[in-house]
Amino acid sequence: MTSSIEPPHVYTARASSEPILELRNVDFCYPAARRSAAEVLGGSRLHKINMIVRRGKAHGLIGESGSGKSTIAKLLLGLTAPQSGQIFFDGELLRPDRLAAFRLRVQPVFQSPLDALDPITPIGKQIIAPLLVNFNMKSSECQARLAAAISAVGLSGEILGKLPHQISGGQAQRVNIARALILDPEVLICDEPVSALDMTVQAQILNLLSDLRESRGLSLLFISHDIRSVAYLCSEITVLKRGSIVESGSRDEVLLDPKTDYMKSLLEAVPNSGLGLETASPSKPFSRQIGRRDLPAEG
Ligand SMILES: Nc1ncnc2c1ncn2[C@@H]1O[C@H](COP(=O)(O)OP(=O)(O)OP(=O)(O)O)[C@@H](O)[C@H]1O
């Protein structure tokens, strides 16, 4: 179905810290879990989730495996609906009739960058696909937006004719981010976007996300097992345990003054217990904060 909404402009810079996405008292349970008390106890339900992602800010979501982080991502992408509670986008209740427009403005970036690409379609075609599908645009009409999107993620035009197996994992994640940006979204939901990449490339993608947040006023939900990445990128953090929020607040409140044993144990598990919080700042490249050499722009 073609959207009746206007295609996005090449770039929109936005800034503010008003709520852009909000979960209010959200309960969710997978159908299979409703039949299995053991699963429910194991955490396959979300219970009374209250969380705000602010415009132009990066919000970190952490918690052990199975705590419900990806389920929250699915709810915030409109891929599934809560059993109770409400989701607000830009101050408006997310109703079924608003889902189509919402899905253009909130875009996902997933964990396995190569799996998220079609193996037999050239990169350039994949990046403009959301414009072709949603706005019925011709390929020739997409070229200015395509050039802006690949430039925004630090890729050159040579990559456009390649197939996914001809590019690196880091380049593939940049392609996925470009494909999300081509719709000029307001929010990126990033579910473990760097965990499948090697360490040096992780730093490059984190710096890219940080730059995009600053330069375009993009809001980010950043889901990660890696507390150091969250400490670097995010100004607010929510901590999830077995489907319930156990801590939330500013980065420093949660990481420097943890209230729960659970959060303390997550922090104790950080390698070398080095969060570098005294120096952590999105104005400093991630590689410097964790003591690595500066890295080339394209990975
Ligand atoms: N489609 C599904 N049907 C039933 N249960 C599911 C489904 N997807 C996830 N679950 C269960 O819901 C719980 C939360 O899963 P979720 O993927 O949200 O956790 P997570 O915190 O993202 O974990 P990870 O860090 O390992 O990705 C887990 O118990 C999981 O087994």
The ligand as an SDF file (V2000), in Angstrom:
LIG
                    3D

 31 33  0  0  0  0  0  0  0  0999 V2000
    7.8920  -14.7280   19.8410 N   0  0  0  0  0  0  0  0  0  0  0  0
    7.9860  -15.1220   21.1140 C   0  0  0  0  0  0  0  0  0  0  0  0
    7.0880  -15.9930   21.6430 N   0  0  0  0  0  0  0  0  0  0  0  0
    7.1720  -16.3710   22.9480 C   0  0  0  0  0  0  0  0  0  0  0  0
    8.1150  -15.9330   23.8060 N   0  0  0  0  0  0  0  0  0  0  0  0
    9.0370  -15.0790   23.3210 C   0  0  0  0  0  0  0  0  0  0  0  0
    9.0320  -14.6150   21.9480 C   0  0  0  0  0  0  0  0  0  0  0  0
   10.0700  -13.7680   21.7690 N   0  0  0  0  0  0  0  0  0  0  0  0
   10.6940  -13.6880   22.9600 C   0  0  0  0  0  0  0  0  0  0  0  0
   10.0790  -14.4640   23.8830 N   0  0  0  0  0  0  0  0  0  0  0  0
   10.4610  -14.6240   25.2930 C   0  0  0  0  0  0  0  0  0  0  0  0
   10.2530  -13.3610   25.9090 O   0  0  0  0  0  0  0  0  0  0  0  0
   11.2980  -13.0730   26.8390 C   0  0  0  0  0  0  0  0  0  0  0  0
   11.9430  -11.7560   26.5020 C   0  0  0  0  0  0  0  0  0  0  0  0
   12.5830  -11.8900   25.2280 O   0  0  0  0  0  0  0  0  0  0  0  0
   13.3760  -10.6840   24.5750 P   0  0  0  0  0  0  0  0  0  0  0  0
   13.8790  -11.1750   23.2500 O   0  0  0  0  0  0  0  0  0  0  0  0
   12.5240   -9.4730   24.5930 O   0  0  0  0  0  0  0  0  0  0  0  0
   14.5790  -10.5020   25.6190 O   0  0  0  0  0  0  0  0  0  0  0  0
   15.9470   -9.6970   25.4770 P   0  0  0  0  0  0  0  0  0  0  0  0
   16.1450   -8.9730   26.7680 O   0  0  0  0  0  0  0  0  0  0  0  0
   15.9170   -8.8700   24.2360 O   0  0  0  0  0  0  0  0  0  0  0  0
   16.9810  -10.8770   25.3450 O   0  0  0  0  0  0  0  0  0  0  0  0
   18.3690  -10.9350   24.5110 P   0  0  0  0  0  0  0  0  0  0  0  0
   19.2810   -9.9390   25.1610 O   0  0  0  0  0  0  0  0  0  0  0  0
   18.8310  -12.3390   24.6840 O   0  0  0  0  0  0  0  0  0  0  0  0
   18.0350  -10.5800   23.0790 O   0  0  0  0  0  0  0  0  0  0  0  0
   12.2280  -14.2830   26.8110 C   0  0  0  0  0  0  0  0  0  0  0  0
   11.8160  -15.1530   27.8600 O   0  0  0  0  0  0  0  0  0  0  0  0
   11.9270  -14.9150   25.4750 C   0  0  0  0  0  0  0  0  0  0  0  0
   12.1420  -16.3250   25.5080 O   0  0  0  0  0  0  0  0  0  0  0  0
  1  2  1  0
  2  3  1  0
  2  7  2  0
  3  4  2  0
  4  5  1  0
  5  6  2  0
  6  7  1  0
  6 10  1  0
  7  8  1  0
  8  9  2  0
  9 10  1  0
 10 11  1  0
 11 12  1  0
 11 30  1  0
 12 13  1  0
 13 14  1  0
 13 28  1  0
 14 15  1  0
 15 16  1  0
 16 17  2  0
 16 18  1  0
 16 19  1  0
 19 20  1  0
 20 21  2  0
 20 22  1  0
 20 23  1  0
 23 24  1  0
 24 25  2  0
 24 26  1  0
 24 27  1  0
 28 29  1  0
 28 30  1  0
 30 31  1  0
M  END
$$$$
